Amino acid sequence: MQNPRGLRAAALTATAVLLAALAAGCGGDGSQNTHGNLAAQKLDWRDCPPPSAAEGGGSAPTPLPDGASWQCATMRAPLDWNSPRGDTIGIALIRARADGPGRRIGSLIFNFGGPGGSGVSTLPSFAQDYAKLRTRYDLVSFDPRGVGRSAAVRCESDAQLDQYFQQDATPDDAAERAAYLKNTEQFNADCEKNSARILPHVRTTDAARDMDLMRQVLGDSRLHYFGISYGTELGGVYAHLFPGHVGRAVLDAVVDPTQTPEQSSLGQARGFQLAMDNFAHDCVSKSSPCPLGSSAQDVENRVAALLKKLDAAPIPGIFPRQLTQTAATNGIAQALYSKDLWEPLTEGLQQAYAGDGRILMLLSDAMNGRSQNGEYSNLTAANVAINCADEKQRYDPAYVQRKLPQFRAASPLFGDFLAWGMLSCRHWAVPGAADRPDVSAHGSAPILVVGNTGDPATPYEGAKKMVDALGQGVAVELTYKGQGHGAYNSGNKCVQNAVNGYLLDGKVPAAGTVCS
């Protein structure tokens, strides 16, 4: 939560770090466009190497259950889509070929969120969840421009990032505010210093154009797509730009396209507070005593007391770093992305009460893209760069201070962090593109929009807003009454059957279908 503007997107990528070893990687970073017609390029698919540090590091992806290898390639795309015959950059791709027995439909392109998550690293970690879809699709994902091996945005070194993430992100007095603003401005200045060439070209509209080029290079007449979290915004923008090219598309864990960054942050404050409430109630509802408190309110009171204590006196984390209030809150937020992480969260809180911050620090590191060897992916850098290139709004400290009571009312635990995070684009080198993304998509094929009532990062209400914004007759909403970020990966059979039925057989579920 150190960079709260990124909470709406880092979910699946960070969870994968904790639940499975991230793997796979390939790509490149640029060349001269000497051919003109990039849609005619032929991809050189090869076995995937280990992911780069920017993609999260780790080992090369292991073969699929049927023995097939993951394949990687690099697609060339214009650096500047306004000058398509100018310089190019490499877009890193990964795929698993369709394994039958059904007739192959085409490629199904995934974006797992962020913005800033490496699809090349993430897809192999979740491949088993999508095994049914592989019967008729090549499963494909990519590092969006600015991410991983696709002309990665680079800002600060690993050592600098360790210091950056140790700072107090909820300043209480003038000195702390000055330090926070100085750190934010320094980070943004370092991004400009190290990545000036790519920063103007990482908008979501640029990534959407890359996806349409990808569609053509992969040989598909229409884009079949599965977008999660920020990937739903990317999918909506693609549908707006290329409504006639939309094939079968699913948007899961839906970003509300009608909100300003402030409204989005406030919505997340409510969403994470709801998730914490659900976690606390779950703990005390079990037959065995909850180790964190005697009631749900007691659990939350103890968490609040821990965070207040850490603000004054951090405890040992992962040597030599300490678990600060910021890192602890960040780690708690990470665990609320998935019910699978509630047990580690319980253990981490127990340890922290005893003066040991290692588990909460590990959770925080996952949110920030830090591997155990101390290397950071470029998740944070890309997240800030893409958000700031997309969003026109620039907030100042006085505005945030006026808004603090509203954010605290929405969430006593997370409100301050999400409010101060609105300053992440202050003094950014590139102006933002728009107040809100345009996702109106008249003429598009049906788009299945899946909302989760317990989603902390992309609150449920955003699904209906996306349906309305896509336009009459375009989208169909499916509701999942569950916990965590996203619905399909929850394992709920009702959700999976509805999504699979649409993607595999073209059967659009009835509008208003509810799964629980």
N, C-alpha and C positions, 0 to 999 in steps of 0.2 A: 504494500500500500504506500510505499515511499513515493511512487509516482501514481497518485490515485486516479489520474485521468486514464491510466492504462488498465484499471481493474475491470472494465467492461469487456476486456478482450483476452487477457492472458490465460484464460482458464484452462483449456484442454492442454495447451503446451506445457504449462507449469505442472499440472496434475500428472502428466505423463512422466515428468522427471522423477516424481515420487513413487509412482505405481509401476513403472517399467523403465527400462533403460532406453533413452532416446537413441535412435540410430538413423543411418542413411545420410547421404549428402552428395551433391554434385553441383556443377554450375560454372560460371565464369563471370568476368567483370568487364566486358566491353571490348569493342573493336570498331573499325570503320565499316559503315554500311556501303559495300561496293557493289551490291547486287540490285538494290532498288526494291524488288518485289519480295519482301520478307515472308509473305504468305506461302511462297513456293519453296521455302527452305526445307531441307531434309534433316531430321534430327538423328544424331549419332548416339543411339542408345547403347549403354554399356553397363556392366555390373557396377553397383554403387560403391564408392569409397566411403570411409568413415566420415561422419559429418565434421565440418570445420568448427573451429571454436565459436565463430559467429552464429552457427546453427545450434550450438549447445554442446558440441563435442560428443565423445562416446565411440562406440564400435560400429562398424558397418552393419547394416540390417541383416538379420539371419534369414535364410530361405523361408519361403511360405510353406504352409503345411503340405502342399502337393509337391514340394521340392523346387518350385520355380524361384528364380532369383528376382530380386528387386532390380529394376533398371533405371538409370539416370541419364539425363541429357541436358544440354543447354540450348535454349531458344534465344535467338537474337531479336531484340525489340528496339525501337527508336528510343534514344535517351529523351528526346523532346518530341512528343507526338504532334506538336505544331510544325516540326521540321522532320518529317518521316524519312527523308533521304540523307539526314545528317548522321552524327555519331550513333552507335548502337551500344546497348548494354546486354549482358547475358542474364537470362531468366532461368534459374535452376529448376528442373523438373524431375519428378520421380513417378514411376508407374509400376503396377502389377497387372499383367495381362489377364484378360478374362479367361476363366477356366471352364466355362460351360456348366451344364449341358445345354442351356438355352441359347437361342440365336443371339449373337452379339449385337447390342444396341449401338454402342459407341464408347466414348470416354466419359467417365463421371468425374468432374473436377471438384476437388475439395479445397475450401479455405477454412481453417480451424480457429481463426480469430486473431486477436491482438488489439489493434494492428501491431504487427511486429513478430508474430509467431512464424517459425519455419515450418512450412508444410512438408518439406522434404524430410525433416527429422520426425515430424509428428505422425504422418500417415502410417509408417510401419508399426508404431506403438499401438495403434488402434485398429490394425488390419483385421483382427479377428471379429471385431464388432461389425465390420462391413463385409464379412465373407459371403453372405447371401447376395449382396449387390454385385459381387465379383463374378457371379455366374453369367451375367449378361453385359457387364461393363469392364473396360479397363479402368482400374482405380488410379487416378492421377492427382497429384498435388504439386505445389510449387512454393518457392520462396518469392513472395511478392517483391517488386522493386524496392530497394532500400533495406532488404532483409536477408540475413544469412549470406548465401553466395550470389545473391542478385544485386550487385552494386551496393553492398551494405553501407548504411549510414554508420559512421564511426565518430564518437564524441570523446570519451575519456578512457584512460588506461584502466586495467584491472585494479591497480593500487588506488587510483583516483576514485573509482567507483566504490571501493570498500569504504573510503572516507565519506563519499557522497551519501551512501546509504546508512551511515552512522549518525547523520545529522538529525536534529530535532525538527520534525516536519509539522509540529503543532506549537509554534512559538507562543510563549506566554507573556513576554515583555519586550521592550524596545530592543534590547541587545539581541535576544533570540530572533526577533523578526529581522533585524539587520543581517544576522548571520545566514538565516534561511534565504533571504533575497539575494545575498551575495553568492551563495552556493548555486542557486538556480540560474542566475545570470552567468556565472562562470561555466556551468554545464552547457548552456545554450551558446555561449561564445565559442567553446571548444567544438561544438557540433559544426558551427559555421567554419571554423578554422580547418577542420579535418574533412569536411564533407560538403563544401560549398557547391561542388559540381552537381551533386545528385539532389540536394535539398529542394530545389524548385520543381522537381519532377517525380515526387512520391505521393501525389494526391490520389485519392481513391478513384477518381476518374481515369488517371493514368493506368492504374492497375486493372480497371475494367477494360480498357482498350487492349492491354496486354492479354487479357483472357479471351477477347474476341480474336486476336491474332493466334493465340494458342488453339482455339477451336478450329481455325482454318488449317493450321500446321498439322494438327492431329487428324485432319480429314473428316471432320463432322460438319454437317450442314446446320445443326443447331447445337447450342451449348447446354449440356446436361450438367447440373450443378447441385452441390450440397454445401451450403454455407452455414457456419456456426458462429454465434456471437458477432464480432465485427464482420465476419464473413457474410452475415445477413445484410449488413449495410452495403458491402461490396456487391452482393448479388442484386440488391435493389437498384443500385446505381447502374449496374450492367443492364438490367431490364429496362431502365429508363433510356439508356443510350442506344440499346440494340433490341427493342421489343420483338422484332421479327425474327431474331436469332435465338430466342429463348426456347429451350426444349423442355425437359422435365426438370423442375427445380424445386428444392426444399430449403427452407430457411428455418433454422432451429436455434433457440436462445436469442430472441429477436431484439435488436437495437431499435429503439423508438426514433424514427427518422424526423419526427416533428419537433424534437427537443433541442434547445440550445445546450452548450456544454454545462452551463449552470444547472439547468433543469435535469440534465442527465446525471450530474454529480449528486444532486439532491435526491433523485430517484434511487441512485445506488445507496445512499445513506439509509434510506428506508428499507431497501432490499437486503442489505447486509444486517441491519438490525433485526429484520424479520427472520433471517437465517439463524442469527444468534439466539433469538427467542425459541425457534424450533429445535435447535441443538440443545438448549438448556432444558426444555420440556422433555425431550427424548431421554436425556440423561436421568432425570428424576422419575420417569414413568416406568423404568425397568424394574424387574422383580428384585434385583440386587441393589443395595444402596448406591446412590450416585456419589462418587468420590469428590465431586466438585461443590456440593452444597445440598441442603435439605429441601430446597424448593427451587423452581426455575428462577425466581427473583433473587434468591440467595446466590445461585450460580453466577448470575450476571453482576450482582453487587461485588462478589469476590473478584471477578475479572476486572471490573472497573477499579477496584482498590489496587490490584496488581499493577495495572497500567499507570495509575497515579504514583505508585511507589517507584516504578521503573523510571518515571520522568525525573525523579530526584536522585535515584541511586540505581543505575544499571547493574545487572548481575552477569557473571561469566556466561558467554554464549559458546561459540566455536573459536577456540584460541587462535589468535590473540584478540578477537573481536568480542565486544560485550553485547548482551541483549538489552537494547534500549527500549523505551516506550514505543518508538516508531517501529523498530524491528518486530517487537512482540505483536503489535496491532497488525502489521503486515502479515505475519505468520498466521494469526488467527483468521484474517480475511482469506488467506490462501486455503485454509482448511475448510472454510464454509462453501467453497466452490463445489465440493463433492461430499456426499454422505460417506463415501469410502474413507474420507480423511477425518471423520469425527472421532474415531478411536485414537489415532495419533494425536489429535488435538487434546483429547482428554488426558492422555499421558503427558503431553507437553505442558499443559497447565499444571498438572500435579508436580512435575519436576520444577517448574518455574516457582511455584509456591515454596519449594524446598531450596531455592537458590541456584537451580541448574537450568540454564536457558538453551540447551543444545537443540532440543526438538523444535521449539518455536523458531530458533534461528535457522534451522534446516528448512522449515516451511517458508520462512521469509526469503531465504536464498532462492528457493524454487520460484517464488513470485518474481524475483528480480533477475532470473536467468543466470544465477551463479552456480557453477558446477563445484563438486567437492575439491577439485584441484585448484580452485581459486580463480578460474577463468570465467568471464562473463560472456554469454551470447550477446548479440546486439539488440535483444528484445527491447530494452528500455530506450535506447537511442532511436530505434526505428519507430517505436510507439509514439514518442514525443514528436518526431519529425513528421509522421503521417498525420497525427492529430492536428498539429499546428499548421501544416500545409492545407488541411481541409477546412479548419474552423476560423472564421473571420474574427470572432470575439477575442478581445484581449482585456483581461481583468486586472485591476490594480489592488494593492494591499488595503487601501481604505474601503474599497467596495467589499472585499472579503470580510473585513472586520464587521461591517454593517450586517452581513449575511450570517455571521456565526450563530446568533440565537436561533435562526430558522433551521440551520443544519444540526445544531445540538438538539433541538426539539425532535427532529427526524431520527436522530441516532445519538444517544449519549456516548456510545463507544466509538463510532466511526465518523461522526459529523465533522469534527475539527479537521481530521485528515483530508476528507474529501473537499472541504471548503478551501483549505490552503492549497490543495492540489490544483485549483483553478488557475493558479499563477504560473503553471508550467510553460505557457506560451508567451509569457512576458518577455519583451526584447528579443523575440524570435526573428531570425534573419529574413524569413520569407513571409509575405502576407498570406492570410488565410483566404480560401477560395469563396466560401459562402457561409451564410448564417446557419443553413441546414442543408443536408443532402437532398437532391431531387430524385425521387424514386418513382414518380408517376410513369406508368408503363402501359398505356392504352395499346391494345393490339397484341399484348404478350400472351403466350400459352399459359395455362393455369400454373400458379405457383402455390405450393403447400407451405403454410406458415404455422410453425409449431411453438406454442408458448407454454412455459412451466410456471405454475402458480407459486412455487417456492424458490424461484430463481433469484439469487442475491445480486448478480452483476447486471443482468438485463431483465428488469422486473416485468412481470407477466403482462402488465397493461400495454407494453410496447408492441405486443403481437397484434392486437386490434388496431393500433395506430398504423402499423406497417400495412395491414390489410387495406385500411381506408386510403392510405397514401398511394399504394400501388394503383388504385383506381377500380371503379366498378367492374365486376365481372372478371377480374384478374386473379385474385388470391382467395384461397380457402383456408380458414383457420381451424387448427386442431389444438385442443387444450389437454395438457397433462397435469394432473394433480399430484405433484411430487416435490422432491427436494433436489437441491444442487443446480448447477449451471448446465442447461441443456436437457433434452428429453430422450433422444434416440439412444445415447450412450448410457442411460440409466438402466438399460436392460428390460424396460417395460415392454411386454409382448404386444400389448395393444398399440402402442406408439410404433413399434418396429413393424408390425404387420401393416399398419396404415401407410407408413412411409415406403416400405418395400412394395406394397401393392401398387402404389403410384409409380415409383421409379422403374419397377420391373414390368408391370403389366398395363400401366397407363390408367389405372382405376383411381379416380379422384375421390377421396372420402367425402362423406356428406359434410357440408359446412356446419360448424358447431359441434362436431364430434368431440366427446370427452373421454379421456383415458385416465384411470386411477390405479 
